[in-house]
C-alpha cells in the first residue's frame, strides 16, 4: 500500500471511511493528507461554527458548479471540432 501511495501525488489520495483517530494516524504514517469519514464529520460538527459551515458549503457548491460548467463547455467544444 505504501508503494502504491508513493506513486501518486499526495493531493490525489483520500482515505475514506476514516472513522477513528487510529485511521487518521495510519493514513498519516502512509503519507496520506486527505481524509473523509464519520469521525471527521463529527469533529467538524463539534468544532465548527454553524454559520461557517453554511458559508463553506455554499463556496464548495459554487466551485462544483463552475467546474461542471467548464467540463460541459469543453465537451461541447470538442464535439464541434
C-alpha positions, 0 to 999 in steps of 0.5 A: 500500500505504501508503494502504491501511495508513493506513486501518486501525488499526495493531493490525489489520495483520500482515505475514506471511511476514516472513522477513528483517530487510529485511521487518521494516524495510519493514513498519516504514517502512509503519507496520506493528507486527505481524509473523509469519514464519520469521525471527521464529520463529527469533529467538524460538527463539534468544532465548527461554527454553524454559520461557517459551515453554511458559508463553506458549503455554499463556496464548495457548491459554487466551485462544483458548479463552475467546474461542471460548467467548464467540463460541459463547455469543453465537451461541447467544444470538442464535439464541434471540432 
